[in-house]
């Protein structure tokens, strides 16, 4: 009897050890992105980029001998859906999560991941307040709105515009950028001829465009997202109103040209980190070659590429520390991490903000191409 008990205990011990070993046989990384909704093209590129990079890491032997599994949840570009997506991912034994696109969507998930002790690396969330909450596990590879607001104000001044209309969409990102830019322009004695919001998701913006035209600005700065920007440009053209439009970085998506039409989109300026074809690091060139071989084109915008930078950040942190412990990873990322990412050098400050300046000025030409300005 004693022998049988000993054998049973030994068998159970071995089974537990095997289970423990299998739990560490893979590194699980979550990806939260908008696969449906008006921002679906961003989310689909995010998924394709992160999966490509995971496949390449696994083909090379994994991270410290462990394979990487990417678990994807669709947040629909909606804060309420993001809460559900974050709760699902947080209970799937992930070490970190990449995403998402949109400050208000990211903000809806922040506390969930922090409560679970999961590293979150946002890629398209630029609202200043996201890193002002003291969340230990939150990072972002994207820049902040205050940096963008400064570049916007400098651009408007350099172009000689003195009477400015600012239009936002009331989201945390767009309103934050609008407020930041207005304050800087007023300090520079530029007249704010109009400051107001549209309702995202509508199909007819003729009323708000008429209000803008009546304000008679030299330029309109729209701080919202590319679907609404495309409609504004198209409907502005239909009104035969030729005032220049400048967009924030959320207008950087080729779907804007499809929505507006090439003629209406021509001449539109926007602020953005370098678009994919302008990335010049060796790592970026190799990545774009691989992406083209698999998908037949470049990623649509830089925001999805910044999700790839998030993947590089977390995999490098795991590799360098030899750990998946959240506190070990967070400490390393706040202090010691320094890598050459797809979009350039990446380091983080004590708040989880990316150091350095990324913004450039682009203009859309007559063929619908995004052309960086000198």
Number of C-alpha atoms within 10 A of each C-alpha: 6 7 8 9 10 11 12 12 12 12 12 12 12 12 12 12 12 11 12 11 11 10 11 12 13 15 21 19 24 27 31 29 32 28 21 16 13 16 21 17 19 26 27 18 25 32 23 17 25 26 20 17 19 23 16 14 16 16 10 11 12 18 19 12 12 14 19 22 16 18 16 20 21 23 29 21 25 19 18 13 17 26 19 17 20 24 15 12 21 21 10 12 13 19 21 26 27 30 30 32 28 27 23 21 28 30 20 17 24 22 17 16 21 16 11 13 19 25 28 30 28 30 29 28 27 31 25 19 14 24 18 11 11 11 19 20 26 24 28 27 30 26 23 24 26 19 18 24 24 16 19 29 20 16 16 21 14 9 9 11 16 17 19 22 22 25 23 25 20 17 20 22 27 27 21 22 29 28 18 20 26 22 16 17 23 12 9 13 11 18 16 17 18 19 17 15 19 16 13 16 10 10 12 12 18 15 10 16 19 13 12 21 19 11 16 15 20 18 22 24 23 27 31 27 25 25 23 25 27 23 24 24 27 21 19 21 17 12 13 8 13 14 14 15 20 24 26 27 27 25 24 26 23 18 18 22 27 14 19 23 17 18 16 23 28 19 19 19 24 24 25 24 23 20 22 20 15 15 17 13 15 13 15 20 16 11 19 21 14 18 18 12 11 11 12 10 12 18 25 20 24 28 32 28 29 28 31 28 30 29 25 19 24 24 21 18 23 21 15 15 12 13 14 20 14 18 15 14 23 21 15 17 23 20 13 12 18 16 15 16 22 26 24 17 14 20 21 20 12 14 18 25 23 20 15 13 12 17 16 19 22 24 20 21 16 13 11 20 15 24 15 17 9 6
